Amino acid sequence: MSIFSRLRNLGRRELTCQDANTFLAAYLDGALDEQTSERFAKHINRCPTCSSYLNDYESTVDLSRATRVQNAPPELVAETLEFLRLRLKAED
Ligand SMILES: [Zn+2]
């Protein structure tokens, strides 16, 4: 399911951790509409799991940007993100 159809399906219900997880990259890219972005931020502020996930995600992205030595292998970045994602799921 594309993120945009997911967005349409959100309706007015509260964002779940899974929603937050799905929209995280779009949120950081500024690709979410203002309303969804606000709801996302609200969830992050309330939810320690997601806020720590967001922090980890941001440091991973920063790290991969900062590492210039042959670039951070994309697999490493993908693996790290997958690890974080699984951890988030386990805590759900
Ligand atoms: Zn959450």
PDB file of the backbone (N, CA, C, O) and the ligand in Angstrom, with CONECT records:
HET     ZN  A 101       1
ATOM      1  N   MET A   1       0.857  -1.192   0.000  1.00  0.00           N
ATOM      2  CA  MET A   1       0.000   0.000   0.000  1.00  0.00           C
ATOM      3  C   MET A   1       0.891   1.240   0.000  1.00  0.00           C
ATOM      4  O   MET A   1       1.836   1.336   0.782  1.00  0.00           O
ATOM      5  N   SER A   2       0.581   2.178  -0.878  1.00  0.00           N
ATOM      6  CA  SER A   2       1.421   3.367  -0.928  1.00  0.00           C
ATOM      7  C   SER A   2       1.135   4.255   0.281  1.00  0.00           C
ATOM      8  O   SER A   2       0.080   4.174   0.909  1.00  0.00           O
ATOM      9  N   ILE A   3       2.093   5.084   0.574  1.00  0.00           N
ATOM     10  CA  ILE A   3       1.933   5.946   1.740  1.00  0.00           C
ATOM     11  C   ILE A   3       0.758   6.899   1.557  1.00  0.00           C
ATOM     12  O   ILE A   3       0.130   7.315   2.530  1.00  0.00           O
ATOM     13  N   PHE A   4       0.466   7.240   0.304  1.00  0.00           N
ATOM     14  CA  PHE A   4      -0.631   8.192   0.096  1.00  0.00           C
ATOM     15  C   PHE A   4      -1.996   7.539   0.297  1.00  0.00           C
ATOM     16  O   PHE A   4      -2.929   8.171   0.793  1.00  0.00           O
ATOM     17  N   SER A   5      -2.102   6.266  -0.094  1.00  0.00           N
ATOM     18  CA  SER A   5      -3.379   5.617   0.199  1.00  0.00           C
ATOM     19  C   SER A   5      -3.507   5.344   1.690  1.00  0.00           C
ATOM     20  O   SER A   5      -4.610   5.356   2.237  1.00  0.00           O
ATOM     21  N   ARG A   6      -2.391   5.100   2.339  1.00  0.00           N
ATOM     22  CA  ARG A   6      -2.433   4.943   3.797  1.00  0.00           C
ATOM     23  C   ARG A   6      -2.897   6.241   4.446  1.00  0.00           C
ATOM     24  O   ARG A   6      -3.696   6.246   5.383  1.00  0.00           O
ATOM     25  N   LEU A   7      -2.370   7.337   3.918  1.00  0.00           N
ATOM     26  CA  LEU A   7      -2.745   8.648   4.448  1.00  0.00           C
ATOM     27  C   LEU A   7      -4.253   8.863   4.347  1.00  0.00           C
ATOM     28  O   LEU A   7      -4.899   9.342   5.279  1.00  0.00           O
ATOM     29  N   ARG A   8      -4.793   8.493   3.179  1.00  0.00           N
ATOM     30  CA  ARG A   8      -6.233   8.671   2.981  1.00  0.00           C
ATOM     31  C   ARG A   8      -7.020   7.804   3.951  1.00  0.00           C
ATOM     32  O   ARG A   8      -8.105   8.174   4.397  1.00  0.00           O
ATOM     33  N   ASN A   9      -6.453   6.639   4.272  1.00  0.00           N
ATOM     34  CA  ASN A   9      -7.149   5.717   5.169  1.00  0.00           C
ATOM     35  C   ASN A   9      -7.060   6.117   6.638  1.00  0.00           C
ATOM     36  O   ASN A   9      -7.756   5.559   7.487  1.00  0.00           O
ATOM     37  N   LEU A  10      -6.213   7.071   6.923  1.00  0.00           N
ATOM     38  CA  LEU A  10      -6.027   7.459   8.309  1.00  0.00           C
ATOM     39  C   LEU A  10      -7.296   8.034   8.921  1.00  0.00           C
ATOM     40  O   LEU A  10      -7.611   7.770  10.081  1.00  0.00           O
ATOM     41  N   GLY A  11      -8.014   8.813   8.144  1.00  0.00           N
ATOM     42  CA  GLY A  11      -9.210   9.449   8.673  1.00  0.00           C
ATOM     43  C   GLY A  11      -8.872  10.308   9.864  1.00  0.00           C
ATOM     44  O   GLY A  11      -7.874  11.028   9.856  1.00  0.00           O
ATOM     45  N   ARG A  12      -9.690  10.237  10.877  1.00  0.00           N
ATOM     46  CA  ARG A  12      -9.462  11.085  12.044  1.00  0.00           C
ATOM     47  C   ARG A  12      -8.981  10.324  13.250  1.00  0.00           C
ATOM     48  O   ARG A  12      -8.833  10.881  14.338  1.00  0.00           O
ATOM     49  N   ARG A  13      -8.735   9.028  13.046  1.00  0.00           N
ATOM     50  CA  ARG A  13      -8.320   8.269  14.213  1.00  0.00           C
ATOM     51  C   ARG A  13      -6.919   8.679  14.654  1.00  0.00           C
ATOM     52  O   ARG A  13      -6.169   9.313  13.913  1.00  0.00           O
ATOM     53  N   GLU A  14      -6.598   8.300  15.876  1.00  0.00           N
ATOM     54  CA  GLU A  14      -5.278   8.562  16.411  1.00  0.00           C
ATOM     55  C   GLU A  14      -4.226   7.814  15.608  1.00  0.00           C
ATOM     56  O   GLU A  14      -4.465   6.703  15.135  1.00  0.00           O
ATOM     57  N   LEU A  15      -3.087   8.417  15.461  1.00  0.00           N
ATOM     58  CA  LEU A  15      -1.986   7.721  14.817  1.00  0.00           C
ATOM     59  C   LEU A  15      -1.480   6.618  15.742  1.00  0.00           C
ATOM     60  O   LEU A  15      -1.323   6.826  16.945  1.00  0.00           O
ATOM     61  N   THR A  16      -1.234   5.471  15.182  1.00  0.00           N
ATOM     62  CA  THR A  16      -0.614   4.404  15.956  1.00  0.00           C
ATOM     63  C   THR A  16       0.897   4.464  15.739  1.00  0.00           C
ATOM     64  O   THR A  16       1.390   5.211  14.893  1.00  0.00           O
ATOM     65  N   CYS A  17       1.610   3.670  16.512  1.00  0.00           N
ATOM     66  CA  CYS A  17       3.063   3.590  16.345  1.00  0.00           C
ATOM     67  C   CYS A  17       3.402   3.128  14.927  1.00  0.00           C
ATOM     68  O   CYS A  17       4.375   3.579  14.323  1.00  0.00           O
ATOM     69  N   GLN A  18       2.577   2.222  14.417  1.00  0.00           N
ATOM     70  CA  GLN A  18       2.845   1.722  13.071  1.00  0.00           C
ATOM     71  C   GLN A  18       2.683   2.828  12.030  1.00  0.00           C
ATOM     72  O   GLN A  18       3.472   2.924  11.090  1.00  0.00           O
ATOM     73  N   ASP A  19       1.658   3.659  12.202  1.00  0.00           N
ATOM     74  CA  ASP A  19       1.486   4.805  11.309  1.00  0.00           C
ATOM     75  C   ASP A  19       2.709   5.704  11.371  1.00  0.00           C
ATOM     76  O   ASP A  19       3.265   6.106  10.348  1.00  0.00           O
ATOM     77  N   ALA A  20       3.112   6.005  12.595  1.00  0.00           N
ATOM     78  CA  ALA A  20       4.258   6.890  12.785  1.00  0.00           C
ATOM     79  C   ALA A  20       5.488   6.307  12.094  1.00  0.00           C
ATOM     80  O   ALA A  20       6.260   7.016  11.449  1.00  0.00           O
ATOM     81  N   ASN A  21       5.640   5.005  12.250  1.00  0.00           N
ATOM     82  CA  ASN A  21       6.754   4.311  11.635  1.00  0.00           C
ATOM     83  C   ASN A  21       6.697   4.435  10.104  1.00  0.00           C
ATOM     84  O   ASN A  21       7.713   4.651   9.445  1.00  0.00           O
ATOM     85  N   THR A  22       5.500   4.293   9.568  1.00  0.00           N
ATOM     86  CA  THR A  22       5.315   4.357   8.124  1.00  0.00           C
ATOM     87  C   THR A  22       5.623   5.743   7.566  1.00  0.00           C
ATOM     88  O   THR A  22       6.191   5.879   6.482  1.00  0.00           O
ATOM     89  N   PHE A  23       5.241   6.764   8.320  1.00  0.00           N
ATOM     90  CA  PHE A  23       5.352   8.119   7.794  1.00  0.00           C
ATOM     91  C   PHE A  23       6.650   8.816   8.179  1.00  0.00           C
ATOM     92  O   PHE A  23       6.906   9.956   7.790  1.00  0.00           O
ATOM     93  N   LEU A  24       7.461   8.103   8.953  1.00  0.00           N
ATOM     94  CA  LEU A  24       8.670   8.734   9.470  1.00  0.00           C
ATOM     95  C   LEU A  24       9.559   9.359   8.388  1.00  0.00           C
ATOM     96  O   LEU A  24       9.949  10.523   8.486  1.00  0.00           O
ATOM     97  N   ALA A  25       9.867   8.576   7.365  1.00  0.00           N
ATOM     98  CA  ALA A  25      10.765   9.080   6.320  1.00  0.00           C
ATOM     99  C   ALA A  25      10.128  10.271   5.603  1.00  0.00           C
ATOM    100  O   ALA A  25      10.794  11.263   5.304  1.00  0.00           O
ATOM    101  N   ALA A  26       8.831  10.152   5.334  1.00  0.00           N
ATOM    102  CA  ALA A  26       8.121  11.237   4.661  1.00  0.00           C
ATOM    103  C   ALA A  26       8.084  12.488   5.544  1.00  0.00           C
ATOM    104  O   ALA A  26       8.192  13.617   5.064  1.00  0.00           O
ATOM    105  N   TYR A  27       7.927  12.251   6.844  1.00  0.00           N
ATOM    106  CA  TYR A  27       7.921  13.366   7.787  1.00  0.00           C
ATOM    107  C   TYR A  27       9.249  14.101   7.760  1.00  0.00           C
ATOM    108  O   TYR A  27       9.290  15.329   7.679  1.00  0.00           O
ATOM    109  N   LEU A  28      10.334  13.341   7.828  1.00  0.00           N
ATOM    110  CA  LEU A  28      11.659  13.958   7.830  1.00  0.00           C
ATOM    111  C   LEU A  28      11.960  14.653   6.506  1.00  0.00           C
ATOM    112  O   LEU A  28      12.706  15.631   6.467  1.00  0.00           O
ATOM    113  N   ASP A  29      11.384  14.150   5.440  1.00  0.00           N
ATOM    114  CA  ASP A  29      11.563  14.775   4.129  1.00  0.00           C
ATOM    115  C   ASP A  29      10.658  15.976   3.934  1.00  0.00           C
ATOM    116  O   ASP A  29      10.756  16.682   2.931  1.00  0.00           O
ATOM    117  N   GLY A  30       9.779  16.205   4.894  1.00  0.00           N
ATOM    118  CA  GLY A  30       8.820  17.292   4.756  1.00  0.00           C
ATOM    119  C   GLY A  30       7.766  16.982   3.703  1.00  0.00           C
ATOM    120  O   GLY A  30       7.163  17.892   3.133  1.00  0.00           O
ATOM    121  N   ALA A  31       7.545  15.692   3.443  1.00  0.00           N
ATOM    122  CA  ALA A  31       6.625  15.297   2.383  1.00  0.00           C
ATOM    123  C   ALA A  31       5.184  15.150   2.875  1.00  0.00           C
ATOM    124  O   ALA A  31       4.264  14.986   2.075  1.00  0.00           O
ATOM    125  N   LEU A  32       4.998  15.208   4.181  1.00  0.00           N
ATOM    126  CA  LEU A  32       3.641  15.078   4.708  1.00  0.00           C
ATOM    127  C   LEU A  32       2.914  16.417   4.636  1.00  0.00           C
ATOM    128  O   LEU A  32       3.526  17.480   4.747  1.00  0.00           O
ATOM    129  N   ASP A  33       1.594  16.346   4.447  1.00  0.00           N
ATOM    130  CA  ASP A  33       0.847  17.595   4.510  1.00  0.00           C
ATOM    131  C   ASP A  33       0.866  18.101   5.951  1.00  0.00           C
ATOM    132  O   ASP A  33       1.167  17.356   6.882  1.00  0.00           O
ATOM    133  N   GLU A  34       0.546  19.350   6.110  1.00  0.00           N
ATOM    134  CA  GLU A  34       0.707  20.011   7.396  1.00  0.00           C
ATOM    135  C   GLU A  34      -0.056  19.297   8.519  1.00  0.00           C
ATOM    136  O   GLU A  34       0.451  19.113   9.626  1.00  0.00           O
ATOM    137  N   GLN A  35      -1.269  18.910   8.197  1.00  0.00           N
ATOM    138  CA  GLN A  35      -2.113  18.280   9.200  1.00  0.00           C
ATOM    139  C   GLN A  35      -1.542  16.956   9.688  1.00  0.00           C
ATOM    140  O   GLN A  35      -1.476  16.697  10.890  1.00  0.00           O
ATOM    141  N   THR A  36      -1.132  16.128   8.741  1.00  0.00           N
ATOM    142  CA  THR A  36      -0.573  14.826   9.096  1.00  0.00           C
ATOM    143  C   THR A  36       0.737  15.004   9.848  1.00  0.00           C
ATOM    144  O   THR A  36       1.031  14.288  10.805  1.00  0.00           O
ATOM    145  N   SER A  37       1.505  15.967   9.392  1.00  0.00           N
ATOM    146  CA  SER A  37       2.768  16.261  10.027  1.00  0.00           C
ATOM    147  C   SER A  37       2.559  16.652  11.496  1.00  0.00           C
ATOM    148  O   SER A  37       3.317  16.235  12.372  1.00  0.00           O
ATOM    149  N   GLU A  38       1.536  17.446  11.748  1.00  0.00           N
ATOM    150  CA  GLU A  38       1.213  17.840  13.120  1.00  0.00           C
ATOM    151  C   GLU A  38       0.787  16.645  13.963  1.00  0.00           C
ATOM    152  O   GLU A  38       1.187  16.502  15.119  1.00  0.00           O
ATOM    153  N   ARG A  39      -0.027  15.799  13.363  1.00  0.00           N
ATOM    154  CA  ARG A  39      -0.481  14.615  14.092  1.00  0.00           C
ATOM    155  C   ARG A  39       0.693  13.702  14.384  1.00  0.00           C
ATOM    156  O   ARG A  39       0.792  13.106  15.456  1.00  0.00           O
ATOM    157  N   PHE A  40       1.584  13.607  13.401  1.00  0.00           N
ATOM    158  CA  PHE A  40       2.771  12.799  13.581  1.00  0.00           C
ATOM    159  C   PHE A  40       3.587  13.342  14.764  1.00  0.00           C
ATOM    160  O   PHE A  40       3.970  12.589  15.659  1.00  0.00           O
ATOM    161  N   ALA A  41       3.845  14.647  14.758  1.00  0.00           N
ATOM    162  CA  ALA A  41       4.642  15.274  15.811  1.00  0.00           C
ATOM    163  C   ALA A  41       3.988  15.075  17.178  1.00  0.00           C
ATOM    164  O   ALA A  41       4.674  14.856  18.176  1.00  0.00           O
ATOM    165  N   LYS A  42       2.660  15.154  17.213  1.00  0.00           N
ATOM    166  CA  LYS A  42       1.924  14.948  18.446  1.00  0.00           C
ATOM    167  C   LYS A  42       2.163  13.550  18.986  1.00  0.00           C
ATOM    168  O   LYS A  42       2.417  13.355  20.174  1.00  0.00           O
ATOM    169  N   HIS A  43       2.075  12.585  18.087  1.00  0.00           N
ATOM    170  CA  HIS A  43       2.298  11.201  18.502  1.00  0.00           C
ATOM    171  C   HIS A  43       3.719  11.029  19.039  1.00  0.00           C
ATOM    172  O   HIS A  43       3.931  10.409  20.081  1.00  0.00           O
ATOM    173  N   ILE A  44       4.676  11.582  18.316  1.00  0.00           N
ATOM    174  CA  ILE A  44       6.077  11.472  18.731  1.00  0.00           C
ATOM    175  C   ILE A  44       6.284  12.065  20.125  1.00  0.00           C
ATOM    176  O   ILE A  44       6.998  11.500  20.953  1.00  0.00           O
ATOM    177  N   ASN A  45       5.649  13.207  20.367  1.00  0.00           N
ATOM    178  CA  ASN A  45       5.807  13.857  21.665  1.00  0.00           C
ATOM    179  C   ASN A  45       5.224  13.041  22.809  1.00  0.00           C
ATOM    180  O   ASN A  45       5.684  13.118  23.948  1.00  0.00           O
ATOM    181  N   ARG A  46       4.210  12.267  22.484  1.00  0.00           N
ATOM    182  CA  ARG A  46       3.513  11.502  23.514  1.00  0.00           C
ATOM    183  C   ARG A  46       4.102  10.123  23.690  1.00  0.00           C
ATOM    184  O   ARG A  46       3.943   9.506  24.743  1.00  0.00           O
ATOM    185  N   CYS A  47       4.771   9.638  22.681  1.00  0.00           N
ATOM    186  CA  CYS A  47       5.144   8.232  22.654  1.00  0.00           C
ATOM    187  C   CYS A  47       6.659   8.062  22.764  1.00  0.00           C
ATOM    188  O   CYS A  47       7.393   8.364  21.824  1.00  0.00           O
ATOM    189  N   PRO A  48       7.118   7.578  23.915  1.00  0.00           N
ATOM    190  CA  PRO A  48       8.569   7.422  24.112  1.00  0.00           C
ATOM    191  C   PRO A  48       9.201   6.443  23.119  1.00  0.00           C
ATOM    192  O   PRO A  48      10.349   6.623  22.712  1.00  0.00           O
ATOM    193  N   THR A  49       8.453   5.413  22.734  1.00  0.00           N
ATOM    194  CA  THR A  49       8.998   4.435  21.786  1.00  0.00           C
ATOM    195  C   THR A  49       9.316   5.098  20.456  1.00  0.00           C
ATOM    196  O   THR A  49      10.408   4.943  19.909  1.00  0.00           O
ATOM    197  N   CYS A  50       8.334   5.844  19.946  1.00  0.00           N
ATOM    198  CA  CYS A  50       8.521   6.478  18.645  1.00  0.00           C
ATOM    199  C   CYS A  50       9.525   7.618  18.709  1.00  0.00           C
ATOM    200  O   CYS A  50      10.274   7.836  17.757  1.00  0.00           O
ATOM    201  N   SER A  51       9.550   8.345  19.816  1.00  0.00           N
ATOM    202  CA  SER A  51      10.491   9.452  19.853  1.00  0.00           C
ATOM    203  C   SER A  51      11.913   8.927  19.916  1.00  0.00           C
ATOM    204  O   SER A  51      12.824   9.532  19.351  1.00  0.00           O
ATOM    205  N   SER A  52      12.116   7.795  20.606  1.00  0.00           N
ATOM    206  CA  SER A  52      13.473   7.244  20.615  1.00  0.00           C
ATOM    207  C   SER A  52      13.799   6.624  19.256  1.00  0.00           C
ATOM    208  O   SER A  52      14.946   6.648  18.811  1.00  0.00           O
ATOM    209  N   TYR A  53      12.787   6.076  18.612  1.00  0.00           N
ATOM    210  CA  TYR A  53      12.998   5.551  17.262  1.00  0.00           C
ATOM    211  C   TYR A  53      13.388   6.674  16.306  1.00  0.00           C
ATOM    212  O   TYR A  53      14.303   6.525  15.495  1.00  0.00           O
ATOM    213  N   LEU A  54      12.690   7.788  16.412  1.00  0.00           N
ATOM    214  CA  LEU A  54      12.991   8.942  15.560  1.00  0.00           C
ATOM    215  C   LEU A  54      14.419   9.426  15.777  1.00  0.00           C
ATOM    216  O   LEU A  54      15.138   9.734  14.826  1.00  0.00           O
ATOM    217  N   ASN A  55      14.819   9.489  17.062  1.00  0.00           N
ATOM    218  CA  ASN A  55      16.191   9.887  17.371  1.00  0.00           C
ATOM    219  C   ASN A  55      17.204   8.943  16.738  1.00  0.00           C
ATOM    220  O   ASN A  55      18.172   9.366  16.107  1.00  0.00           O
ATOM    221  N   ASP A  56      16.951   7.650  16.927  1.00  0.00           N
ATOM    222  CA  ASP A  56      17.853   6.649  16.362  1.00  0.00           C
ATOM    223  C   ASP A  56      17.900   6.772  14.845  1.00  0.00           C
ATOM    224  O   ASP A  56      18.962   6.680  14.230  1.00  0.00           O
ATOM    225  N   TYR A  57      16.742   6.980  14.263  1.00  0.00           N
ATOM    226  CA  TYR A  57      16.646   7.099  12.812  1.00  0.00           C
ATOM    227  C   TYR A  57      17.456   8.297  12.333  1.00  0.00           C
ATOM    228  O   TYR A  57      18.220   8.209  11.372  1.00  0.00           O
ATOM    229  N   GLU A  58      17.270   9.418  13.027  1.00  0.00           N
ATOM    230  CA  GLU A  58      17.995  10.628  12.631  1.00  0.00           C
ATOM    231  C   GLU A  58      19.494  10.453  12.784  1.00  0.00           C
ATOM    232  O   GLU A  58      20.262  10.891  11.928  1.00  0.00           O
ATOM    233  N   SER A  59      19.921   9.809  13.880  1.00  0.00           N
ATOM    234  CA  SER A  59      21.367   9.611  14.025  1.00  0.00           C
ATOM    235  C   SER A  59      21.891   8.672  12.959  1.00  0.00           C
ATOM    236  O   SER A  59      23.007   8.847  12.468  1.00  0.00           O
ATOM    237  N   THR A  60      21.101   7.682  12.598  1.00  0.00           N
ATOM    238  CA  THR A  60      21.541   6.766  11.541  1.00  0.00           C
ATOM    239  C   THR A  60      21.711   7.508  10.226  1.00  0.00           C
ATOM    240  O   THR A  60      22.700   7.321   9.517  1.00  0.00           O
ATOM    241  N   VAL A  61      20.739   8.352   9.908  1.00  0.00           N
ATOM    242  CA  VAL A  61      20.813   9.120   8.665  1.00  0.00           C
ATOM    243  C   VAL A  61      21.999  10.080   8.716  1.00  0.00           C
ATOM    244  O   VAL A  61      22.752  10.203   7.750  1.00  0.00           O
ATOM    245  N   ASP A  62      22.157  10.768   9.870  1.00  0.00           N
ATOM    246  CA  ASP A  62      23.299  11.684  10.027  1.00  0.00           C
ATOM    247  C   ASP A  62      24.611  10.943   9.852  1.00  0.00           C
ATOM    248  O   ASP A  62      25.517  11.391   9.150  1.00  0.00           O
ATOM    249  N   LEU A  63      24.686   9.801  10.508  1.00  0.00           N
ATOM    250  CA  LEU A  63      25.898   9.003  10.467  1.00  0.00           C
ATOM    251  C   LEU A  63      26.226   8.605   9.037  1.00  0.00           C
ATOM    252  O   LEU A  63      27.376   8.688   8.605  1.00  0.00           O
ATOM    253  N   SER A  64      25.205   8.171   8.306  1.00  0.00           N
ATOM    254  CA  SER A  64      25.468   7.728   6.944  1.00  0.00           C
ATOM    255  C   SER A  64      25.853   8.910   6.055  1.00  0.00           C
ATOM    256  O   SER A  64      26.578   8.751   5.073  1.00  0.00           O
ATOM    257  N   ARG A  65      25.357  10.103   6.413  1.00  0.00           N
ATOM    258  CA  ARG A  65      25.758  11.292   5.653  1.00  0.00           C
ATOM    259  C   ARG A  65      27.160  11.726   6.010  1.00  0.00           C
ATOM    260  O   ARG A  65      27.917  12.205   5.165  1.00  0.00           O
ATOM    261  N   ALA A  66      27.503  11.548   7.302  1.00  0.00           N
ATOM    262  CA  ALA A  66      28.793  12.031   7.784  1.00  0.00           C
ATOM    263  C   ALA A  66      29.925  11.105   7.370  1.00  0.00           C
ATOM    264  O   ALA A  66      31.074  11.530   7.258  1.00  0.00           O
ATOM    265  N   THR A  67      29.602   9.856   7.147  1.00  0.00           N
ATOM    266  CA  THR A  67      30.641   8.895   6.811  1.00  0.00           C
ATOM    267  C   THR A  67      30.999   9.018   5.341  1.00  0.00           C
ATOM    268  O   THR A  67      30.247   8.594   4.463  1.00  0.00           O
ATOM    269  N   ARG A  68      32.163   9.608   5.090  1.00  0.00           N
ATOM    270  CA  ARG A  68      32.540   9.829   3.693  1.00  0.00           C
ATOM    271  C   ARG A  68      33.445   8.740   3.168  1.00  0.00           C
ATOM    272  O   ARG A  68      33.665   8.623   1.962  1.00  0.00           O
ATOM    273  N   VAL A  69      33.974   7.934   4.093  1.00  0.00           N
ATOM    274  CA  VAL A  69      34.898   6.898   3.681  1.00  0.00           C
ATOM    275  C   VAL A  69      34.157   5.873   2.830  1.00  0.00           C
ATOM    276  O   VAL A  69      33.434   5.022   3.347  1.00  0.00           O
ATOM    277  N   GLN A  70      34.350   5.970   1.529  1.00  0.00           N
ATOM    278  CA  GLN A  70      33.700   5.043   0.606  1.00  0.00           C
ATOM    279  C   GLN A  70      32.176   5.045   0.763  1.00  0.00           C
ATOM    280  O   GLN A  70      31.498   4.128   0.298  1.00  0.00           O
ATOM    281  N   ASN A  71      31.654   6.058   1.407  1.00  0.00           N
ATOM    282  CA  ASN A  71      30.232   6.121   1.736  1.00  0.00           C
ATOM    283  C   ASN A  71      29.828   4.972   2.665  1.00  0.00           C
ATOM    284  O   ASN A  71      30.422   3.893   2.635  1.00  0.00           O
ATOM    285  N   ALA A  72      28.826   5.221   3.474  1.00  0.00           N
ATOM    286  CA  ALA A  72      28.292   4.118   4.260  1.00  0.00           C
ATOM    287  C   ALA A  72      27.584   3.190   3.289  1.00  0.00           C
ATOM    288  O   ALA A  72      26.739   3.630   2.510  1.00  0.00           O
ATOM    289  N   PRO A  73      27.923   1.906   3.332  1.00  0.00           N
ATOM    290  CA  PRO A  73      27.252   0.981   2.411  1.00  0.00           C
ATOM    291  C   PRO A  73      25.740   1.048   2.625  1.00  0.00           C
ATOM    292  O   PRO A  73      25.271   0.993   3.762  1.00  0.00           O
ATOM    293  N   PRO A  74      24.991   1.163   1.559  1.00  0.00           N
ATOM    294  CA  PRO A  74      23.532   1.267   1.709  1.00  0.00           C
ATOM    295  C   PRO A  74      22.950   0.088   2.480  1.00  0.00           C
ATOM    296  O   PRO A  74      21.944   0.223   3.176  1.00  0.00           O
ATOM    297  N   GLU A  75      23.605  -1.092   2.345  1.00  0.00           N
ATOM    298  CA  GLU A  75      23.099  -2.272   3.072  1.00  0.00           C
ATOM    299  C   GLU A  75      23.205  -2.053   4.578  1.00  0.00           C
ATOM    300  O   GLU A  75      22.337  -2.467   5.346  1.00  0.00           O
ATOM    301  N   LEU A  76      24.294  -1.388   4.981  1.00  0.00           N
ATOM    302  CA  LEU A  76      24.487  -1.151   6.412  1.00  0.00           C
ATOM    303  C   LEU A  76      23.378  -0.251   6.933  1.00  0.00           C
ATOM    304  O   LEU A  76      22.792  -0.514   7.983  1.00  0.00           O
ATOM    305  N   VAL A  77      23.099   0.798   6.200  1.00  0.00           N
ATOM    306  CA  VAL A  77      22.042   1.719   6.600  1.00  0.00           C
ATOM    307  C   VAL A  77      20.704   0.975   6.640  1.00  0.00           C
ATOM    308  O   VAL A  77      19.935   1.101   7.593  1.00  0.00           O
ATOM    309  N   ALA A  78      20.448   0.207   5.598  1.00  0.00           N
ATOM    310  CA  ALA A  78      19.195  -0.550   5.532  1.00  0.00           C
ATOM    311  C   ALA A  78      19.089  -1.531   6.693  1.00  0.00           C
ATOM    312  O   ALA A  78      18.031  -1.680   7.305  1.00  0.00           O
ATOM    313  N   GLU A  79      20.204  -2.199   6.985  1.00  0.00           N
ATOM    314  CA  GLU A  79      20.196  -3.168   8.084  1.00  0.00           C
ATOM    315  C   GLU A  79      19.938  -2.497   9.416  1.00  0.00           C
ATOM    316  O   GLU A  79      19.181  -3.005  10.243  1.00  0.00           O
ATOM    317  N   THR A  80      20.574  -1.348   9.619  1.00  0.00           N
ATOM    318  CA  THR A  80      20.388  -0.638  10.872  1.00  0.00           C
ATOM    319  C   THR A  80      18.940  -0.212  11.032  1.00  0.00           C
ATOM    320  O   THR A  80      18.356  -0.360  12.105  1.00  0.00           O
ATOM    321  N   LEU A  81      18.364   0.318   9.962  1.00  0.00           N
ATOM    322  CA  LEU A  81      16.977   0.753  10.018  1.00  0.00           C
ATOM    323  C   LEU A  81      16.041  -0.430  10.253  1.00  0.00           C
ATOM    324  O   LEU A  81      15.065  -0.330  10.996  1.00  0.00           O
ATOM    325  N   GLU A  82      16.359  -1.549   9.608  1.00  0.00           N
ATOM    326  CA  GLU A  82      15.546  -2.744   9.791  1.00  0.00           C
ATOM    327  C   GLU A  82      15.624  -3.210  11.244  1.00  0.00           C
ATOM    328  O   GLU A  82      14.625  -3.622  11.835  1.00  0.00           O
ATOM    329  N   PHE A  83      16.808  -3.138  11.795  1.00  0.00           N
ATOM    330  CA  PHE A  83      16.995  -3.512  13.198  1.00  0.00           C
ATOM    331  C   PHE A  83      16.125  -2.651  14.099  1.00  0.00           C
ATOM    332  O   PHE A  83      15.446  -3.155  14.994  1.00  0.00           O
ATOM    333  N   LEU A  84      16.153  -1.356  13.857  1.00  0.00           N
ATOM    334  CA  LEU A  84      15.365  -0.435  14.675  1.00  0.00           C
ATOM    335  C   LEU A  84      13.880  -0.713  14.510  1.00  0.00           C
ATOM    336  O   LEU A  84      13.104  -0.657  15.465  1.00  0.00           O
ATOM    337  N   ARG A  85      13.506  -1.014  13.268  1.00  0.00           N
ATOM    338  CA  ARG A  85      12.103  -1.282  12.973  1.00  0.00           C
ATOM    339  C   ARG A  85      11.615  -2.527  13.732  1.00  0.00           C
ATOM    340  O   ARG A  85      10.525  -2.538  14.303  1.00  0.00           O
ATOM    341  N   LEU A  86      12.445  -3.558  13.720  1.00  0.00           N
ATOM    342  CA  LEU A  86      12.087  -4.793  14.418  1.00  0.00           C
ATOM    343  C   LEU A  86      12.007  -4.550  15.914  1.00  0.00           C
ATOM    344  O   LEU A  86      11.146  -5.097  16.603  1.00  0.00           O
ATOM    345  N   ARG A  87      12.917  -3.723  16.404  1.00  0.00           N
ATOM    346  CA  ARG A  87      12.906  -3.415  17.834  1.00  0.00           C
ATOM    347  C   ARG A  87      11.620  -2.691  18.189  1.00  0.00           C
ATOM    348  O   ARG A  87      11.008  -2.961  19.222  1.00  0.00           O
ATOM    349  N   LEU A  88      11.217  -1.772  17.327  1.00  0.00           N
ATOM    350  CA  LEU A  88       9.983  -1.035  17.568  1.00  0.00           C
ATOM    351  C   LEU A  88       8.806  -1.992  17.585  1.00  0.00           C
ATOM    352  O   LEU A  88       7.919  -1.882  18.432  1.00  0.00           O
ATOM    353  N   LYS A  89       8.799  -2.921  16.660  1.00  0.00           N
ATOM    354  CA  LYS A  89       7.716  -3.901  16.587  1.00  0.00           C
ATOM    355  C   LYS A  89       7.668  -4.727  17.856  1.00  0.00           C
ATOM    356  O   LYS A  89       6.599  -4.989  18.407  1.00  0.00           O
ATOM    357  N   ALA A  90       8.849  -5.135  18.314  1.00  0.00           N
ATOM    358  CA  ALA A  90       8.909  -5.976  19.505  1.00  0.00           C
ATOM    359  C   ALA A  90       8.356  -5.245  20.716  1.00  0.00           C
ATOM    360  O   ALA A  90       7.815  -5.864  21.632  1.00  0.00           O
ATOM    361  N   GLU A  91       8.492  -3.931  20.715  1.00  0.00           N
ATOM    362  CA  GLU A  91       8.029  -3.159  21.876  1.00  0.00           C
ATOM    363  C   GLU A  91       6.563  -2.790  21.768  1.00  0.00           C
ATOM    364  O   GLU A  91       5.959  -2.305  22.725  1.00  0.00           O
ATOM    365  N   ASP A  92       6.001  -3.021  20.603  1.00  0.00           N
ATOM    366  CA  ASP A  92       4.614  -2.621  20.353  1.00  0.00           C
ATOM    367  C   ASP A  92       3.635  -3.303  21.303  1.00  0.00           C
ATOM    368  O   ASP A  92       2.429  -3.070  21.219  1.00  0.00           O
TER     369      ASP A  92
HETATM  370 ZN    ZN A 101       4.420   5.439  18.982  1.00  0.00          ZN2+
END
